[in-house]
Amino acid sequence: MAQILVRDLDEEVVATLKERARRHRRSLQAEVKLLLEGAARTDRATARRRIEEVRQQLAGRPMGDSAELVRELRDR
């Protein structure tokens, strides 16, 4: 499994993370890992929602063949 080293964190941030870990009865490492995993999942979910919004906006619109455009641009 991959490892990440984060340097130069503000002491207040570290103290807040330690307190949060203590409240949740986890180690600091487990708390930070959980936070990072949650943030990554949220970003993916947000991206998926945005993709679906764009798909809905474009639904029913005629789409041209992009191959012609690519050929035209390549021939320039």
mmCIF file of the N, C-alpha and C atoms, coordinates in Angstrom:
data_MODEL
# 
_entry.id   MODEL 
# 
loop_
_atom_site.group_PDB 
_atom_site.id 
_atom_site.type_symbol 
_atom_site.label_atom_id 
_atom_site.label_alt_id 
_atom_site.label_comp_id 
_atom_site.label_asym_id 
_atom_site.label_entity_id 
_atom_site.label_seq_id 
_atom_site.pdbx_PDB_ins_code 
_atom_site.Cartn_x 
_atom_site.Cartn_y 
_atom_site.Cartn_z 
_atom_site.occupancy 
_atom_site.B_iso_or_equiv 
_atom_site.pdbx_formal_charge 
_atom_site.auth_seq_id 
_atom_site.auth_comp_id 
_atom_site.auth_asym_id 
_atom_site.auth_atom_id 
_atom_site.pdbx_PDB_model_num 
ATOM 1   N N  . MET A 1 1  ? 0.842   -1.176 0.000   1.00 0.00 ? 1  MET A N  1 
ATOM 2   C CA . MET A 1 1  ? 0.000   0.000  0.000   1.00 0.00 ? 1  MET A CA 1 
ATOM 3   C C  . MET A 1 1  ? 0.890   1.243  0.000   1.00 0.00 ? 1  MET A C  1 
ATOM 4   N N  . ALA A 1 2  ? 0.447   2.285  -0.625  1.00 0.00 ? 2  ALA A N  1 
ATOM 5   C CA . ALA A 1 2  ? 1.227   3.519  -0.746  1.00 0.00 ? 2  ALA A CA 1 
ATOM 6   C C  . ALA A 1 2  ? 1.291   4.280  0.578   1.00 0.00 ? 2  ALA A C  1 
ATOM 7   N N  . GLN A 1 3  ? 2.341   5.074  0.701   1.00 0.00 ? 3  GLN A N  1 
ATOM 8   C CA . GLN A 1 3  ? 2.509   5.918  1.877   1.00 0.00 ? 3  GLN A CA 1 
ATOM 9   C C  . GLN A 1 3  ? 2.696   7.359  1.421   1.00 0.00 ? 3  GLN A C  1 
ATOM 10  N N  . ILE A 1 4  ? 2.256   8.295  2.267   1.00 0.00 ? 4  ILE A N  1 
ATOM 11  C CA . ILE A 1 4  ? 2.401   9.721  1.980   1.00 0.00 ? 4  ILE A CA 1 
ATOM 12  C C  . ILE A 1 4  ? 3.016   10.392 3.201   1.00 0.00 ? 4  ILE A C  1 
ATOM 13  N N  . LEU A 1 5  ? 3.979   11.251 2.952   1.00 0.00 ? 5  LEU A N  1 
ATOM 14  C CA . LEU A 1 5  ? 4.579   12.051 4.015   1.00 0.00 ? 5  LEU A CA 1 
ATOM 15  C C  . LEU A 1 5  ? 4.163   13.498 3.784   1.00 0.00 ? 5  LEU A C  1 
ATOM 16  N N  . VAL A 1 6  ? 3.558   14.106 4.782   1.00 0.00 ? 6  VAL A N  1 
ATOM 17  C CA . VAL A 1 6  ? 3.124   15.499 4.675   1.00 0.00 ? 6  VAL A CA 1 
ATOM 18  C C  . VAL A 1 6  ? 4.021   16.320 5.585   1.00 0.00 ? 6  VAL A C  1 
ATOM 19  N N  . ARG A 1 7  ? 4.741   17.244 4.997   1.00 0.00 ? 7  ARG A N  1 
ATOM 20  C CA . ARG A 1 7  ? 5.683   18.073 5.763   1.00 0.00 ? 7  ARG A CA 1 
ATOM 21  C C  . ARG A 1 7  ? 5.084   19.446 6.068   1.00 0.00 ? 7  ARG A C  1 
ATOM 22  N N  . ASP A 1 8  ? 5.624   20.069 7.088   1.00 0.00 ? 8  ASP A N  1 
ATOM 23  C CA . ASP A 1 8  ? 5.323   21.462 7.427   1.00 0.00 ? 8  ASP A CA 1 
ATOM 24  C C  . ASP A 1 8  ? 3.854   21.735 7.714   1.00 0.00 ? 8  ASP A C  1 
ATOM 25  N N  . LEU A 1 9  ? 3.201   20.806 8.390   1.00 0.00 ? 9  LEU A N  1 
ATOM 26  C CA . LEU A 1 9  ? 1.824   21.068 8.825   1.00 0.00 ? 9  LEU A CA 1 
ATOM 27  C C  . LEU A 1 9  ? 1.856   22.035 9.995   1.00 0.00 ? 9  LEU A C  1 
ATOM 28  N N  . ASP A 1 10 ? 0.908   22.914 10.022  1.00 0.00 ? 10 ASP A N  1 
ATOM 29  C CA . ASP A 1 10 ? 0.764   23.852 11.134  1.00 0.00 ? 10 ASP A CA 1 
ATOM 30  C C  . ASP A 1 10 ? 0.482   23.056 12.415  1.00 0.00 ? 10 ASP A C  1 
ATOM 31  N N  . GLU A 1 11 ? 1.112   23.448 13.499  1.00 0.00 ? 11 GLU A N  1 
ATOM 32  C CA . GLU A 1 11 ? 0.937   22.752 14.777  1.00 0.00 ? 11 GLU A CA 1 
ATOM 33  C C  . GLU A 1 11 ? -0.526  22.724 15.219  1.00 0.00 ? 11 GLU A C  1 
ATOM 34  N N  . GLU A 1 12 ? -1.245  23.779 14.919  1.00 0.00 ? 12 GLU A N  1 
ATOM 35  C CA . GLU A 1 12 ? -2.665  23.837 15.291  1.00 0.00 ? 12 GLU A CA 1 
ATOM 36  C C  . GLU A 1 12 ? -3.476  22.790 14.531  1.00 0.00 ? 12 GLU A C  1 
ATOM 37  N N  . VAL A 1 13 ? -3.131  22.592 13.277  1.00 0.00 ? 13 VAL A N  1 
ATOM 38  C CA . VAL A 1 13 ? -3.809  21.570 12.467  1.00 0.00 ? 13 VAL A CA 1 
ATOM 39  C C  . VAL A 1 13 ? -3.537  20.188 13.041  1.00 0.00 ? 13 VAL A C  1 
ATOM 40  N N  . VAL A 1 14 ? -2.281  19.930 13.390  1.00 0.00 ? 14 VAL A N  1 
ATOM 41  C CA . VAL A 1 14 ? -1.916  18.634 13.966  1.00 0.00 ? 14 VAL A CA 1 
ATOM 42  C C  . VAL A 1 14 ? -2.647  18.427 15.291  1.00 0.00 ? 14 VAL A C  1 
ATOM 43  N N  . ALA A 1 15 ? -2.704  19.456 16.111  1.00 0.00 ? 15 ALA A N  1 
ATOM 44  C CA . ALA A 1 15 ? -3.408  19.352 17.395  1.00 0.00 ? 15 ALA A CA 1 
ATOM 45  C C  . ALA A 1 15 ? -4.892  19.057 17.183  1.00 0.00 ? 15 ALA A C  1 
ATOM 46  N N  . THR A 1 16 ? -5.481  19.709 16.194  1.00 0.00 ? 16 THR A N  1 
ATOM 47  C CA . THR A 1 16 ? -6.898  19.473 15.895  1.00 0.00 ? 16 THR A CA 1 
ATOM 48  C C  . THR A 1 16 ? -7.117  18.040 15.429  1.00 0.00 ? 16 THR A C  1 
ATOM 49  N N  . LEU A 1 17 ? -6.226  17.552 14.579  1.00 0.00 ? 17 LEU A N  1 
ATOM 50  C CA . LEU A 1 17 ? -6.344  16.174 14.093  1.00 0.00 ? 17 LEU A CA 1 
ATOM 51  C C  . LEU A 1 17 ? -6.166  15.167 15.227  1.00 0.00 ? 17 LEU A C  1 
ATOM 52  N N  . LYS A 1 18 ? -5.227  15.441 16.126  1.00 0.00 ? 18 LYS A N  1 
ATOM 53  C CA . LYS A 1 18 ? -5.012  14.555 17.270  1.00 0.00 ? 18 LYS A CA 1 
ATOM 54  C C  . LYS A 1 18 ? -6.247  14.515 18.173  1.00 0.00 ? 18 LYS A C  1 
ATOM 55  N N  . GLU A 1 19 ? -6.841  15.670 18.405  1.00 0.00 ? 19 GLU A N  1 
ATOM 56  C CA . GLU A 1 19 ? -8.041  15.738 19.241  1.00 0.00 ? 19 GLU A CA 1 
ATOM 57  C C  . GLU A 1 19 ? -9.196  14.993 18.576  1.00 0.00 ? 19 GLU A C  1 
ATOM 58  N N  . ARG A 1 20 ? -9.323  15.175 17.293  1.00 0.00 ? 20 ARG A N  1 
ATOM 59  C CA . ARG A 1 20 ? -10.378 14.475 16.547  1.00 0.00 ? 20 ARG A CA 1 
ATOM 60  C C  . ARG A 1 20 ? -10.168 12.959 16.634  1.00 0.00 ? 20 ARG A C  1 
ATOM 61  N N  . ALA A 1 21 ? -8.926  12.518 16.461  1.00 0.00 ? 21 ALA A N  1 
ATOM 62  C CA . ALA A 1 21 ? -8.604  11.091 16.552  1.00 0.00 ? 21 ALA A CA 1 
ATOM 63  C C  . ALA A 1 21 ? -8.926  10.561 17.950  1.00 0.00 ? 21 ALA A C  1 
ATOM 64  N N  . ARG A 1 22 ? -8.576  11.332 18.973  1.00 0.00 ? 22 ARG A N  1 
ATOM 65  C CA . ARG A 1 22 ? -8.859  10.923 20.352  1.00 0.00 ? 22 ARG A CA 1 
ATOM 66  C C  . ARG A 1 22 ? -10.363 10.751 20.575  1.00 0.00 ? 22 ARG A C  1 
ATOM 67  N N  . ARG A 1 23 ? -11.147 11.739 20.078  1.00 0.00 ? 23 ARG A N  1 
ATOM 68  C CA . ARG A 1 23 ? -12.613 11.663 20.237  1.00 0.00 ? 23 ARG A CA 1 
ATOM 69  C C  . ARG A 1 23 ? -13.201 10.437 19.548  1.00 0.00 ? 23 ARG A C  1 
ATOM 70  N N  . HIS A 1 24 ? -12.625 10.064 18.420  1.00 0.00 ? 24 HIS A N  1 
ATOM 71  C CA . HIS A 1 24 ? -13.125 8.909  17.669  1.00 0.00 ? 24 HIS A CA 1 
ATOM 72  C C  . HIS A 1 24 ? -12.442 7.604  18.072  1.00 0.00 ? 24 HIS A C  1 
ATOM 73  N N  . ARG A 1 25 ? -11.555 7.704  19.080  1.00 0.00 ? 25 ARG A N  1 
ATOM 74  C CA . ARG A 1 25 ? -10.832 6.539  19.595  1.00 0.00 ? 25 ARG A CA 1 
ATOM 75  C C  . ARG A 1 25 ? -10.046 5.826  18.499  1.00 0.00 ? 25 ARG A C  1 
ATOM 76  N N  . ARG A 1 26 ? -9.349  6.643  17.706  1.00 0.00 ? 26 ARG A N  1 
ATOM 77  C CA . ARG A 1 26 ? -8.497  6.124  16.643  1.00 0.00 ? 26 ARG A CA 1 
ATOM 78  C C  . ARG A 1 26 ? -7.105  6.721  16.802  1.00 0.00 ? 26 ARG A C  1 
ATOM 79  N N  . SER A 1 27 ? -6.149  6.100  16.141  1.00 0.00 ? 27 SER A N  1 
ATOM 80  C CA . SER A 1 27 ? -4.806  6.685  16.094  1.00 0.00 ? 27 SER A CA 1 
ATOM 81  C C  . SER A 1 27 ? -4.848  7.886  15.161  1.00 0.00 ? 27 SER A C  1 
ATOM 82  N N  . LEU A 1 28 ? -3.840  8.727  15.266  1.00 0.00 ? 28 LEU A N  1 
ATOM 83  C CA . LEU A 1 28 ? -3.748  9.874  14.359  1.00 0.00 ? 28 LEU A CA 1 
ATOM 84  C C  . LEU A 1 28 ? -3.675  9.388  12.920  1.00 0.00 ? 28 LEU A C  1 
ATOM 85  N N  . GLN A 1 29 ? -2.870  8.358  12.679  1.00 0.00 ? 29 GLN A N  1 
ATOM 86  C CA . GLN A 1 29 ? -2.743  7.816  11.325  1.00 0.00 ? 29 GLN A CA 1 
ATOM 87  C C  . GLN A 1 29 ? -4.086  7.317  10.802  1.00 0.00 ? 29 GLN A C  1 
ATOM 88  N N  . ALA A 1 30 ? -4.837  6.587  11.612  1.00 0.00 ? 30 ALA A N  1 
ATOM 89  C CA . ALA A 1 30 ? -6.133  6.064  11.180  1.00 0.00 ? 30 ALA A CA 1 
ATOM 90  C C  . ALA A 1 30 ? -7.107  7.208  10.887  1.00 0.00 ? 30 ALA A C  1 
ATOM 91  N N  . GLU A 1 31 ? -7.063  8.237  11.703  1.00 0.00 ? 31 GLU A N  1 
ATOM 92  C CA . GLU A 1 31 ? -7.963  9.387  11.498  1.00 0.00 ? 31 GLU A CA 1 
ATOM 93  C C  . GLU A 1 31 ? -7.642  10.100 10.188  1.00 0.00 ? 31 GLU A C  1 
ATOM 94  N N  . VAL A 1 32 ? -6.366  10.369 9.948   1.00 0.00 ? 32 VAL A N  1 
ATOM 95  C CA . VAL A 1 32 ? -5.954  11.072 8.732   1.00 0.00 ? 32 VAL A CA 1 
ATOM 96  C C  . VAL A 1 32 ? -6.270  10.217 7.506   1.00 0.00 ? 32 VAL A C  1 
ATOM 97  N N  . LYS A 1 33 ? -6.023  8.916  7.602   1.00 0.00 ? 33 LYS A N  1 
ATOM 98  C CA . LYS A 1 33 ? -6.330  7.997  6.486   1.00 0.00 ? 33 LYS A CA 1 
ATOM 99  C C  . LYS A 1 33 ? -7.819  8.046  6.154   1.00 0.00 ? 33 LYS A C  1 
ATOM 100 N N  . LEU A 1 34 ? -8.657  8.003  7.174   1.00 0.00 ? 34 LEU A N  1 
ATOM 101 C CA . LEU A 1 34 ? -10.106 8.049  6.971   1.00 0.00 ? 34 LEU A CA 1 
ATOM 102 C C  . LEU A 1 34 ? -10.526 9.368  6.308   1.00 0.00 ? 34 LEU A C  1 
ATOM 103 N N  . LEU A 1 35 ? -9.945  10.468 6.763   1.00 0.00 ? 35 LEU A N  1 
ATOM 104 C CA . LEU A 1 35 ? -10.264 11.780 6.191   1.00 0.00 ? 35 LEU A CA 1 
ATOM 105 C C  . LEU A 1 35 ? -9.851  11.859 4.718   1.00 0.00 ? 35 LEU A C  1 
ATOM 106 N N  . LEU A 1 36 ? -8.654  11.378 4.399   1.00 0.00 ? 36 LEU A N  1 
ATOM 107 C CA . LEU A 1 36 ? -8.175  11.412 3.013   1.00 0.00 ? 36 LEU A CA 1 
ATOM 108 C C  . LEU A 1 36 ? -9.023  10.529 2.107   1.00 0.00 ? 36 LEU A C  1 
ATOM 109 N N  . GLU A 1 37 ? -9.355  9.330  2.580   1.00 0.00 ? 37 GLU A N  1 
ATOM 110 C CA . GLU A 1 37 ? -10.190 8.428  1.782   1.00 0.00 ? 37 GLU A CA 1 
ATOM 111 C C  . GLU A 1 37 ? -11.565 9.038  1.531   1.00 0.00 ? 37 GLU A C  1 
ATOM 112 N N  . GLY A 1 38 ? -12.129 9.656  2.551   1.00 0.00 ? 38 GLY A N  1 
ATOM 113 C CA . GLY A 1 38 ? -13.431 10.298 2.401   1.00 0.00 ? 38 GLY A CA 1 
ATOM 114 C C  . GLY A 1 38 ? -13.390 11.449 1.413   1.00 0.00 ? 38 GLY A C  1 
ATOM 115 N N  . ALA A 1 39 ? -12.336 12.240 1.477   1.00 0.00 ? 39 ALA A N  1 
ATOM 116 C CA . ALA A 1 39 ? -12.187 13.365 0.551   1.00 0.00 ? 39 ALA A CA 1 
ATOM 117 C C  . ALA A 1 39 ? -12.059 12.870 -0.882  1.00 0.00 ? 39 ALA A C  1 
ATOM 118 N N  . ALA A 1 40 ? -11.313 11.805 -1.085  1.00 0.00 ? 40 ALA A N  1 
ATOM 119 C CA . ALA A 1 40 ? -11.134 11.259 -2.433  1.00 0.00 ? 40 ALA A CA 1 
ATOM 120 C C  . ALA A 1 40 ? -12.453 10.723 -2.974  1.00 0.00 ? 40 ALA A C  1 
ATOM 121 N N  . ARG A 1 41 ? -13.215 10.043 -2.142  1.00 0.00 ? 41 ARG A N  1 
ATOM 122 C CA . ARG A 1 41 ? -14.523 9.521  -2.589  1.00 0.00 ? 41 ARG A CA 1 
ATOM 123 C C  . ARG A 1 41 ? -15.472 10.662 -2.923  1.00 0.00 ? 41 ARG A C  1 
ATOM 124 N N  . THR A 1 42 ? -15.460 11.696 -2.104  1.00 0.00 ? 42 THR A N  1 
ATOM 125 C CA . THR A 1 42 ? -16.333 12.842 -2.340  1.00 0.00 ? 42 THR A CA 1 
ATOM 126 C C  . THR A 1 42 ? -16.008 13.505 -3.674  1.00 0.00 ? 42 THR A C  1 
ATOM 127 N N  . ASP A 1 43 ? -14.720 13.665 -3.964  1.00 0.00 ? 43 ASP A N  1 
ATOM 128 C CA . ASP A 1 43 ? -14.314 14.268 -5.241  1.00 0.00 ? 43 ASP A CA 1 
ATOM 129 C C  . ASP A 1 43 ? -14.807 13.439 -6.420  1.00 0.00 ? 43 ASP A C  1 
ATOM 130 N N  . ARG A 1 44 ? -14.698 12.121 -6.321  1.00 0.00 ? 44 ARG A N  1 
ATOM 131 C CA . ARG A 1 44 ? -15.175 11.254 -7.404  1.00 0.00 ? 44 ARG A CA 1 
ATOM 132 C C  . ARG A 1 44 ? -16.681 11.358 -7.552  1.00 0.00 ? 44 ARG A C  1 
ATOM 133 N N  . ALA A 1 45 ? -17.396 11.373 -6.425  1.00 0.00 ? 45 ALA A N  1 
ATOM 134 C CA . ALA A 1 45 ? -18.850 11.461 -6.476  1.00 0.00 ? 45 ALA A CA 1 
ATOM 135 C C  . ALA A 1 45 ? -19.286 12.790 -7.080  1.00 0.00 ? 45 ALA A C  1 
ATOM 136 N N  . THR A 1 46 ? -18.594 13.871 -6.724  1.00 0.00 ? 46 THR A N  1 
ATOM 137 C CA . THR A 1 46 ? -18.899 15.188 -7.283  1.00 0.00 ? 46 THR A CA 1 
ATOM 138 C C  . THR A 1 46 ? -18.671 15.194 -8.792  1.00 0.00 ? 46 THR A C  1 
ATOM 139 N N  . ALA A 1 47 ? -17.579 14.603 -9.228  1.00 0.00 ? 47 ALA A N  1 
ATOM 140 C CA . ALA A 1 47 ? -17.282 14.531 -10.666 1.00 0.00 ? 47 ALA A CA 1 
ATOM 141 C C  . ALA A 1 47 ? -18.346 13.719 -11.394 1.00 0.00 ? 47 ALA A C  1 
ATOM 142 N N  . ARG A 1 48 ? -18.755 12.608 -10.811 1.00 0.00 ? 48 ARG A N  1 
ATOM 143 C CA . ARG A 1 48 ? -19.791 11.777 -11.451 1.00 0.00 ? 48 ARG A CA 1 
ATOM 144 C C  . ARG A 1 48 ? -21.114 12.539 -11.572 1.00 0.00 ? 48 ARG A C  1 
ATOM 145 N N  . ARG A 1 49 ? -21.471 13.291 -10.524 1.00 0.00 ? 49 ARG A N  1 
ATOM 146 C CA . ARG A 1 49 ? -22.713 14.082 -10.583 1.00 0.00 ? 49 ARG A CA 1 
ATOM 147 C C  . ARG A 1 49 ? -22.629 15.125 -11.688 1.00 0.00 ? 49 ARG A C  1 
ATOM 148 N N  . ARG A 1 50 ? -21.489 15.793 -11.809 1.00 0.00 ? 50 ARG A N  1 
ATOM 149 C CA . ARG A 1 50 ? -21.316 16.823 -12.836 1.00 0.00 ? 50 ARG A CA 1 
ATOM 150 C C  . ARG A 1 50 ? -21.374 16.215 -14.231 1.00 0.00 ? 50 ARG A C  1 
ATOM 151 N N  . ILE A 1 51 ? -20.764 15.058 -14.418 1.00 0.00 ? 51 ILE A N  1 
ATOM 152 C CA . ILE A 1 51 ? -20.823 14.365 -15.711 1.00 0.00 ? 51 ILE A CA 1 
ATOM 153 C C  . ILE A 1 51 ? -22.274 14.047 -16.064 1.00 0.00 ? 51 ILE A C  1 
ATOM 154 N N  . GLU A 1 52 ? -23.032 13.571 -15.102 1.00 0.00 ? 52 GLU A N  1 
ATOM 155 C CA . GLU A 1 52 ? -24.435 13.241 -15.364 1.00 0.00 ? 52 GLU A CA 1 
ATOM 156 C C  . GLU A 1 52 ? -25.237 14.499 -15.688 1.00 0.00 ? 52 GLU A C  1 
ATOM 157 N N  . GLU A 1 53 ? -24.944 15.618 -15.027 1.00 0.00 ? 53 GLU A N  1 
ATOM 158 C CA . GLU A 1 53 ? -25.631 16.878 -15.343 1.00 0.00 ? 53 GLU A CA 1 
ATOM 159 C C  . GLU A 1 53 ? -25.382 17.286 -16.796 1.00 0.00 ? 53 GLU A C  1 
ATOM 160 N N  . VAL A 1 54 ? -24.130 17.180 -17.222 1.00 0.00 ? 54 VAL A N  1 
ATOM 161 C CA . VAL A 1 54 ? -23.789 17.550 -18.600 1.00 0.00 ? 54 VAL A CA 1 
ATOM 162 C C  . VAL A 1 54 ? -24.473 16.602 -19.580 1.00 0.00 ? 54 VAL A C  1 
ATOM 163 N N  . ARG A 1 55 ? -24.488 15.310 -19.279 1.00 0.00 ? 55 ARG A N  1 
ATOM 164 C CA . ARG A 1 55 ? -25.172 14.340 -20.149 1.00 0.00 ? 55 ARG A CA 1 
ATOM 165 C C  . ARG A 1 55 ? -26.647 14.694 -20.304 1.00 0.00 ? 55 ARG A C  1 
ATOM 166 N N  . GLN A 1 56 ? -27.278 15.068 -19.211 1.00 0.00 ? 56 GLN A N  1 
ATOM 167 C CA . GLN A 1 56 ? -28.697 15.433 -19.262 1.00 0.00 ? 56 GLN A CA 1 
ATOM 168 C C  . GLN A 1 56 ? -28.908 16.702 -20.079 1.00 0.00 ? 56 GLN A C  1 
ATOM 169 N N  . GLN A 1 57 ? -27.992 17.663 -19.945 1.00 0.00 ? 57 GLN A N  1 
ATOM 170 C CA . GLN A 1 57 ? -28.105 18.905 -20.706 1.00 0.00 ? 57 GLN A CA 1 
ATOM 171 C C  . GLN A 1 57 ? -27.970 18.648 -22.205 1.00 0.00 ? 57 GLN A C  1 
ATOM 172 N N  . LEU A 1 58 ? -27.157 17.681 -22.572 1.00 0.00 ? 58 LEU A N  1 
ATOM 173 C CA . LEU A 1 58 ? -26.899 17.393 -23.984 1.00 0.00 ? 58 LEU A CA 1 
ATOM 174 C C  . LEU A 1 58 ? -27.844 16.339 -24.562 1.00 0.00 ? 58 LEU A C  1 
ATOM 175 N N  . ALA A 1 59 ? -28.650 15.719 -23.721 1.00 0.00 ? 59 ALA A N  1 
ATOM 176 C CA . ALA A 1 59 ? -29.544 14.660 -24.182 1.00 0.00 ? 59 ALA A CA 1 
ATOM 177 C C  . ALA A 1 59 ? -30.493 15.176 -25.262 1.00 0.00 ? 59 ALA A C  1 
ATOM 178 N N  . GLY A 1 60 ? -30.617 14.412 -26.320 1.00 0.00 ? 60 GLY A N  1 
ATOM 179 C CA . GLY A 1 60 ? -31.541 14.756 -27.387 1.00 0.00 ? 60 GLY A CA 1 
ATOM 180 C C  . GLY A 1 60 ? -30.960 15.687 -28.436 1.00 0.00 ? 60 GLY A C  1 
ATOM 181 N N  . ARG A 1 61 ? -29.818 16.250 -28.186 1.00 0.00 ? 61 ARG A N  1 
ATOM 182 C CA . ARG A 1 61 ? -29.184 17.134 -29.174 1.00 0.00 ? 61 ARG A CA 1 
ATOM 183 C C  . ARG A 1 61 ? -28.449 16.296 -30.209 1.00 0.00 ? 61 ARG A C  1 
ATOM 184 N N  . PRO A 1 62 ? -28.548 16.696 -31.456 1.00 0.00 ? 62 PRO A N  1 
ATOM 185 C CA . PRO A 1 62 ? -27.814 15.934 -32.472 1.00 0.00 ? 62 PRO A CA 1 
ATOM 186 C C  . PRO A 1 62 ? -26.312 16.162 -32.308 1.00 0.00 ? 62 PRO A C  1 
ATOM 187 N N  . MET A 1 63 ? -25.567 15.106 -32.406 1.00 0.00 ? 63 MET A N  1 
ATOM 188 C CA . MET A 1 63 ? -24.114 15.186 -32.275 1.00 0.00 ? 63 MET A CA 1 
ATOM 189 C C  . MET A 1 63 ? -23.492 14.819 -33.617 1.00 0.00 ? 63 MET A C  1 
ATOM 190 N N  . GLY A 1 64 ? -22.595 15.653 -34.078 1.00 0.00 ? 64 GLY A N  1 
ATOM 191 C CA . GLY A 1 64 ? -21.920 15.388 -35.338 1.00 0.00 ? 64 GLY A CA 1 
ATOM 192 C C  . GLY A 1 64 ? -20.814 14.366 -35.165 1.00 0.00 ? 64 GLY A C  1 
ATOM 193 N N  . ASP A 1 65 ? -20.290 13.937 -36.296 1.00 0.00 ? 65 ASP A N  1 
ATOM 194 C CA . ASP A 1 65 ? -19.186 12.982 -36.288 1.00 0.00 ? 65 ASP A CA 1 
ATOM 195 C C  . ASP A 1 65 ? -17.890 13.750 -36.107 1.00 0.00 ? 65 ASP A C  1 
ATOM 196 N N  . SER A 1 66 ? -17.215 13.532 -35.012 1.00 0.00 ? 66 SER A N  1 
ATOM 197 C CA . SER A 1 66 ? -15.997 14.282 -34.724 1.00 0.00 ? 66 SER A CA 1 
ATOM 198 C C  . SER A 1 66 ? -14.825 13.843 -35.600 1.00 0.00 ? 66 SER A C  1 
ATOM 199 N N  . ALA A 1 67 ? -14.933 12.690 -36.239 1.00 0.00 ? 67 ALA A N  1 
ATOM 200 C CA . ALA A 1 67 ? -13.840 12.205 -37.087 1.00 0.00 ? 67 ALA A CA 1 
ATOM 201 C C  . ALA A 1 67 ? -13.576 13.192 -38.226 1.00 0.00 ? 67 ALA A C  1 
ATOM 202 N N  . GLU A 1 68 ? -14.625 13.761 -38.775 1.00 0.00 ? 68 GLU A N  1 
ATOM 203 C CA . GLU A 1 68 ? -14.451 14.741 -39.856 1.00 0.00 ? 68 GLU A CA 1 
ATOM 204 C C  . GLU A 1 68 ? -13.675 15.963 -39.358 1.00 0.00 ? 68 GLU A C  1 
ATOM 205 N N  . LEU A 1 69 ? -14.005 16.440 -38.190 1.00 0.00 ? 69 LEU A N  1 
ATOM 206 C CA . LEU A 1 69 ? -13.327 17.591 -37.617 1.00 0.00 ? 69 LEU A CA 1 
ATOM 207 C C  . LEU A 1 69 ? -11.853 17.275 -37.342 1.00 0.00 ? 69 LEU A C  1 
ATOM 208 N N  . VAL A 1 70 ? -11.598 16.082 -36.845 1.00 0.00 ? 70 VAL A N  1 
ATOM 209 C CA . VAL A 1 70 ? -10.217 15.680 -36.556 1.00 0.00 ? 70 VAL A CA 1 
ATOM 210 C C  . VAL A 1 70 ? -9.422  15.619 -37.855 1.00 0.00 ? 70 VAL A C  1 
ATOM 211 N N  . ARG A 1 71 ? -9.995  15.036 -38.905 1.00 0.00 ? 71 ARG A N  1 
ATOM 212 C CA . ARG A 1 71 ? -9.302  14.990 -40.200 1.00 0.00 ? 71 ARG A CA 1 
ATOM 213 C C  . ARG A 1 71 ? -9.002  16.385 -40.721 1.00 0.00 ? 71 ARG A C  1 
ATOM 214 N N  . GLU A 1 72 ? -9.996  17.271 -40.611 1.00 0.00 ? 72 GLU A N  1 
ATOM 215 C CA . GLU A 1 72 ? -9.837  18.646 -41.088 1.00 0.00 ? 72 GLU A CA 1 
ATOM 216 C C  . GLU A 1 72 ? -8.700  19.356 -40.332 1.00 0.00 ? 72 GLU A C  1 
ATOM 217 N N  . LEU A 1 73 ? -8.651  19.210 -39.028 1.00 0.00 ? 73 LEU A N  1 
ATOM 218 C CA . LEU A 1 73 ? -7.613  19.832 -38.217 1.00 0.00 ? 73 LEU A CA 1 
ATOM 219 C C  . LEU A 1 73 ? -6.247  19.225 -38.500 1.00 0.00 ? 73 LEU A C  1 
ATOM 220 N N  . ARG A 1 74 ? -6.203  17.924 -38.732 1.00 0.00 ? 74 ARG A N  1 
ATOM 221 C CA . ARG A 1 74 ? -4.932  17.254 -39.010 1.00 0.00 ? 74 ARG A CA 1 
ATOM 222 C C  . ARG A 1 74 ? -4.351  17.671 -40.356 1.00 0.00 ? 74 ARG A C  1 
ATOM 223 N N  . ASP A 1 75 ? -5.230  17.942 -41.322 1.00 0.00 ? 75 ASP A N  1 
ATOM 224 C CA . ASP A 1 75 ? -4.792  18.306 -42.675 1.00 0.00 ? 75 ASP A CA 1 
ATOM 225 C C  . ASP A 1 75 ? -4.286  19.736 -42.762 1.00 0.00 ? 75 ASP A C  1 
ATOM 226 N N  . ARG A 1 76 ? -4.457  20.532 -41.759 1.00 0.00 ? 76 ARG A N  1 
ATOM 227 C CA . ARG A 1 76 ? -4.003  21.928 -41.777 1.00 0.00 ? 76 ARG A CA 1 
ATOM 228 C C  . ARG A 1 76 ? -2.500  22.036 -41.744 1.00 0.00 ? 76 ARG A C  1 
# 
